[in-house]
Amino acid sequence: MTNTVEPHETDDAAEMLALITAQQRKVDQLMLRPIPWMLGIWGVAWLVGFLLLWSAYPGGNPLFTIPMAVAAPVFALLIAGAIAASAIIGARLSRGVKGESNFAGAVYGISWSLCGIAFAALGVGLIANGLSQELASIYFPSAFSLMCGTLYLAGAALWRQVSQLVLGIIMLVVGAVAPFFGAPTNNLVMAIFGGGALLVAAIVFAVRLRQAR
Amino acid sequence: MSPVHQGELDPVIHAAARLKITATLATIPPGDRIAFPRLQELLDMTPGNLSTHLRKLEDAAYVEVEKTHQGRTPVTYISLSKAGRRAFEDYTDALKQLLGGTA
């Protein structure tokens, strides 16, 4: 089926300009639509995960206690799930497009695993050198938060996204401030401010996308 | 609303379908290419319709078409050429000028 209607049909400049705007907005929305999901998934993983950890430590949640044998694996599962979900969403977003930006995307993708391994290895190394369990429980959440913050900043620079910039700064602040609350309250700080910031960002993004439609 | 004078606007992209294609390709960063099926998805056009208009854009050297293989399946990648990107910018500027803006 071919449709070879020639110019004349819409010889109104305003109409053509509206056509350009509408089409480019449609492309933008198709590209941005998964972002609230991505932020939301991370938000839930942080909120639930760190609340579980907080509830597992002695002196943590005053309302109820969860065995660490449950909290730790569930936390790991939530984070692994969020990483898998963002990898899938990221790959779907860039499908069908290749070229110079592939390199940046690939480097950014690898950065998450590389940084994750490096920060975890540092923690294990510190423990091997006598870092106490209590200090380790302060190190890991903050290291994780600082890593995410830094990578979000890189993402903001790569794709010129203010939302990622804001998120990155929040993660850095949360990661840097949480240790001052001591263990295990630092986990609560991570859950509420880290997870909360992600969820608020998800909602703001979703609302803005809806309004733009 | 001032009427558009045919002579002032690039006839290659001054047609709804080709303008939509060009506008879509312009959102992809320079140096990147997009696969035919993905472009079709973004445009909501039939493959035949899209091919026809792409050929016209290619004839005007506004679009570069690259045919490769992914394993055994042939894949076509499309991108806006330098001339195409410039033509699109000139076209939008011309529209804005016609509408009384200061482009």
Chai-1 contact restraints between the chains, C-beta under 6 A:
chainA,res_idxA,chainB,res_idxB,connection_type,confidence,min_distance_angstrom,max_distance_angstrom,comment,restraint_id
A,M1,B,T46,contact,1.0,0.0,6.0,A-B,restraint_1
A,M1,B,G48,contact,1.0,0.0,6.0,A-B,restraint_2
A,T2,B,G48,contact,1.0,0.0,6.0,A-B,restraint_3
A,T2,B,N49,contact,1.0,0.0,6.0,A-B,restraint_4
A,T2,B,T52,contact,1.0,0.0,6.0,A-B,restraint_5
A,N3,B,N49,contact,1.0,0.0,6.0,A-B,restraint_6
A,P7,B,P11,contact,1.0,0.0,6.0,A-B,restraint_7
A,P7,B,H14,contact,1.0,0.0,6.0,A-B,restraint_8
A,P7,B,A15,contact,1.0,0.0,6.0,A-B,restraint_9
A,T10,B,A16,contact,1.0,0.0,6.0,A-B,restraint_10
A,D11,B,V4,contact,1.0,0.0,6.0,A-B,restraint_11
A,A13,B,V4,contact,1.0,0.0,6.0,A-B,restraint_12
A,A13,B,L95,contact,1.0,0.0,6.0,A-B,restraint_13
A,A13,B,L98,contact,1.0,0.0,6.0,A-B,restraint_14
A,A13,B,L99,contact,1.0,0.0,6.0,A-B,restraint_15
A,A14,B,M1,contact,1.0,0.0,6.0,A-B,restraint_16
A,M16,B,L95,contact,1.0,0.0,6.0,A-B,restraint_17
A,L17,B,L95,contact,1.0,0.0,6.0,A-B,restraint_18
A,L19,B,L19,contact,1.0,0.0,6.0,A-B,restraint_19
A,I20,B,A23,contact,1.0,0.0,6.0,A-B,restraint_20
A,Q23,B,K20,contact,1.0,0.0,6.0,A-B,restraint_21
A,Q23,B,A23,contact,1.0,0.0,6.0,A-B,restraint_22
A,Q23,B,T24,contact,1.0,0.0,6.0,A-B,restraint_23
A,Q24,B,A23,contact,1.0,0.0,6.0,A-B,restraint_24
A,Q24,B,T27,contact,1.0,0.0,6.0,A-B,restraint_25
A,V27,B,T24,contact,1.0,0.0,6.0,A-B,restraint_26
A,V27,B,T27,contact,1.0,0.0,6.0,A-B,restraint_27
A,V27,B,L42,contact,1.0,0.0,6.0,A-B,restraint_28
A,G96,B,I34,contact,1.0,0.0,6.0,A-B,restraint_29
A,G96,B,A35,contact,1.0,0.0,6.0,A-B,restraint_30
A,G96,B,R38,contact,1.0,0.0,6.0,A-B,restraint_31
A,V97,B,D32,contact,1.0,0.0,6.0,A-B,restraint_32
A,V97,B,I34,contact,1.0,0.0,6.0,A-B,restraint_33
A,K98,B,R33,contact,1.0,0.0,6.0,A-B,restraint_34
A,G99,B,G31,contact,1.0,0.0,6.0,A-B,restraint_35
A,G99,B,D32,contact,1.0,0.0,6.0,A-B,restraint_36
A,G99,B,R33,contact,1.0,0.0,6.0,A-B,restraint_37
A,E100,B,G31,contact,1.0,0.0,6.0,A-B,restraint_38
A,S101,B,P29,contact,1.0,0.0,6.0,A-B,restraint_39
A,S101,B,D32,contact,1.0,0.0,6.0,A-B,restraint_40
